[in-house]
């Protein structure tokens, strides 16, 4: 099946290829393809990913926008009927959580992120709060067994959503800033995997980056200083509340994936981990609403 798919891509057809599965993905299947002196990554979408709010045409548009701005690899081909996309392989080192806590690497990440945030308005839209509500409804319809403390967490998230009401216009965002989605060549960082890309709140990207990479207070302040040129209390508060929203999005994503995915991943455990972190970091423990 994979070979048949490859033959549908003119850039790969009838070439001598080396195909290597890439690990680490929780949603899709990814393959590195080497052809002569060129390297690519072929992404084949997982089952029912549209129910996760992933619009593949929007992903391609955001990926292409990132490439045009120099912060993402070039998109080579898109096969919508097969939910497959081919992009250039991004050379460099996949960053780790430890790397992200170092000022030099973080500076390069922020430079790439700011360039995308301040770029032209793009495709799609994203709200972590609407996403959580949608995931919850879909998972409930599929009879997922939720932890007993989920209802209280959802009530708290609704309070956080009200607290974060803002007149700031949306900007192009990535919305899934795991260290594994950041490739550092030592000079610049390329951002990959734009499945959840869309117009949204820059503070969700900042909070998502912070929580995914286990930032402490000092790291958060460094991030804000690199991004805005200063560390303002209102910015810090917004970032920290979006950290919470990010963990709830991840928790509900895990619960829904438990009903959808055919990959060998314990999605319920993933969801419970993020739910517990949301509650452990909730108002009254670290943050205040």
C-alpha positions, 0 to 999 in steps of 0.5 A: 500500500505504501509503495502504491501511494509513493507511485502517486507522487511525481517527485518520487515515482520510479526513483530508487528510494530508501524508506524508513518508518519514523517513530514518535507520532501519536496520531499518524504514520510518518516515513523518511524517504531518501532519494539520491541526495534528497530527503523527504517525510511522508505523513499518512493520517491516522484513522478518523483524525477529522474528529480531532478537529484536524483539517488536512487542507488547513494543515497543508496551508499552514505548513506552506505558510511556515515554509514561505516564512522560512520557519518550516520545511517545504511542502512537496505534495498533498494527496487529499484522497489519501490523507497524505502529505510529502514535505522536505526533511528538515535537517538538524536536531530534534529538540528536547525538553532540556534543550528548550530550557536553555536560552540559546535554543529558546531564543531560536524557537521564539524567533521562529514563532514570532515570525509566524505569529506576525506573518499574514493571516492564514487558514483555519481557526483554533480555540482550546476551549471550543476544542475541549468541548467538542472532544468531550461531546464526541468522547461521551457519545463513544462511551469513553469512561472518564475520571470522576474529577473531570466534571470539576475540571471542566467547570474550572476551565469554563472560569478560565475561559471567561478570565481570558476574554480579550480584544486582541485580534487572532494571529496565525498559531501552531497550537502544538509546540512539543519539543519534538516538533522543533528542529534546530540546525544550530542557526535557526529552528524549523517548526513541523507538524501543523495539524492544529495550525490556525488563527488563534491566541498567541498566548496559547502558543506561549502557554502550550510551549511552556507547559509542554517543556516543563518551564518553571517561573524563570523559564516563563519569564525568559520566554516572555522577555525574548518574545515581547522584550519585557516581562509583564505581570499581565502577560505572565498571568495570561501565559499561565492560564493558557498552560492550564487550557493546554493541559485540558486540551491534551487530556480530552484529546487523549480520552477521545483518541482512546475511542478513535485510534488504532495505534498501540498507545495507552491514550487513557493514561495520557489523558489522565496524566494531563488532567492530573497536571491541570488540577495540580496546577489549578487556581489555589495551588499555583495560579489564581483566577 
